[in-house]
Amino acid sequence: MTEKKEKTHGGTPPEGAVSLYLALMMAVMIPLLLTMVEGARISAIKLRLECAADLSMDAVMAEYNRELLRQYDLLLIDTAYDQGQGSLDHLISRLEDYLSYNLQPGKGQYLFADRDLLGLRLDSAELTKVSRATDEGGKVFRYLAISSMLEKYGLAYVADAEDMINTSVSGGLYDSDIQAECDDAQGAVDAIEVPEPEPEYDEEGNEIESDWDPPEKDDPAGNVHGVRSRGILSLVCKKAVSAAGFDAGAGVDQRSLVKGDGYPEDWDERNSFAEQLLFNEYILEKCGCYTEPKENSHLQYEIEYVTMGKDNDTDNLKAVANRLLLFRGGANTVHYFRDGMLQSEARGMAAALSFVCFMPECEGIFEALIAAAWIFAESLADVRSLMDGGRIPLIKEHEDWNLSLSHALSIGGSAEDDGGIGQKGLNYKEHLRLLLYLTPEQERLNRCMNVVELDVRKIPGYENFRLDDCVAGATMQLIFKSSYGYTFLMERRFRYV
């Protein structure tokens, strides 16, 4: 008897079913995998480009001019790159070199190092915006200078300077002209008609010969009238005066400058009164002067140049000395009319002189001339003391007054003839701070940039240095290409602050 076997539909699948399933799955998976690979490639490219661009920008910014940083705390890229003439092509070339290395750091060093899954290269680099130090009249330079001072000191640093300037303005110290006051007083004395005494006769009616001579019209001022006609530097300087100069026509305010695209849009203006004073403090800190000359500087009296704008040290120092004389004249005039003892002494001498001259009605005129001469002599002694390293209070008290009236009216023309060296108050450089305030801002800025150029050019290798070749920031447009068919456009901006 034979057994009949029944067929079942369970167990192993039909032959070829797995292969068909895998084939169908691969048709889905392979495109997915390839898409993921391409997505990973694109993400890796973008990351590589971001890193390469940032590293390259940092490398370019690290090539700032070392002398500008050392002497003036300024971070600026000198596009001359020690090649004489500045050019943005030099900057772009440096950036391209860094980008090429950062995109393929092992190229030329290892086998197959130039073959990777990214295949990147720089196609083009273009500067679309550049901020040069001299742009907009030097506003970029000024911003960087103020930034360096803010980082070091802050705005509180100028509080004392602000107080001194406010005192000077409110007291009218900037408006005084002691030399004009002396001239006016002397003119009033010269206009006096001196009457001759009535003739005297002897018993026989003969006129007695008189030995009377009319008084000299400048006698009330003593020697001050003659001293005022002397050169100011011979009266106040005890050491040799520098005669260094420069070609003013080659300065940033005279020559044709290479222009950039101006002040960066995201920088604030920094035009507050405190920030203006902070720029003055920058000048005082970085530049030399008569009492504190800067080592290896082109001009010995740099702050005096920034203040007065002459093209040589001698003329700048002379102008500052004259201006200090007027300023101290204003300060001493304020004190004189607050000090009853000084006024009483001048009034007593005027009364005695008018009695001797038989002109009691001229007592007031004589007093005015004596007071003006005394204040002038005191102011001259102040300037001598300041330029010899002394200190003078902004507004004096009675004990700070140096010259007696007799000493003042017999003052000589020698720089050795002074009222002593003051030990309290403001020194010469601090008085220059008050004079800097009077200098128009644009002139002050231009002259400061001239000083920077002159000093950097003293360094070997920087003989052709120009501030308008220096870049504070830029915007660059970069185009990259990949050997896998991709093109990427990137815009990057760099600046120091």
C-alpha angles and dihedrals in degrees: 000000000000125000119232114220118211120218117237128202097215130086126055121013121249117281113276095019094114093046090051091049092050092046090054092046093048089053086061100035100048095059089044092051092045090049090051091048091051091045090051089047092052092047091048090049092051092048092047091049092049092050095042093049094047093046091047093049090050090050091051092048090050089064093074120148105276096205093054089053095044097047103027109018090240125143108209133145111234104214091201089076090197090301097113104243120058119233137166087225087071090055093048091048091053091049092049091052092052093045092050091052095045092049093050108014095170098045112138093008105075134035111264090002090132092055115078140138092268105047094195128175136164111253100182142346124201133178108226099175130020129183111205123196093245097046117130093011094312098309090137091054091047092050092053092047093051090045091056091051093046090052092050103038115000127221093295087073092078098048094102093046090051091052092050093049092048090051091049093049096045091046093051092238092142092054100053123109109185092177091057089047090053090049092049092048092047090048090054090051092047090053092058114111105223108211117222115235118258112268117256126217134204126232090275093054097253117141112251112232109244126214091203116135123187111254119255109259093226094048093103089062094049113199094342093090091058094042092055090062091060124094111272096228093056088055100048110025122083096178133055115284120232118242096194116140143164142210103274091192090069094056125113090254093056110033129072108266131211103246128217131190096283138236115358111255096232095053117099120232098245094205100141118128091247092052091049089054089047089059088052088053089052089056092048092050099045102036132066130234141188095283096035109030117189117244115254094000123151095227117039093207103045099155089049088054092050088050100044106020100218118148097237138046097241096056092043093051091046091051092048092048091052091047091048089050090056092044093050088045089059092048093047092047089056090053095043093058090048094050112078093186093060092046092048092053093050091046091052093052091047091051092050093048094048089050092051090049092046089237108116089161089066095058093105093050092049091048091053092052093045091049092048092048092047093050090047092051091047091049091049089052089050092054090048090052093047093050090048091057099267132132131237127191114245090234114017132224122216094268091053093061106109110193129060115220093253091049092047095052092046094046113143134217097250122107086224090065102084141132096251133272114296118228103194136051129031124347128218095273092050089052087053087058088061092048093049088062089065094054113097110253097239093049090048090051095047093049092048090054090049090054091051092052093047094050096046090050088060089069115090110255095025099076092124097042116149127181092216087064089060121096125207097182143344144189116229131195113210128190118197129187131199126210086231091069103266128131122196128192116203132179119201132180128199133182136154100240 
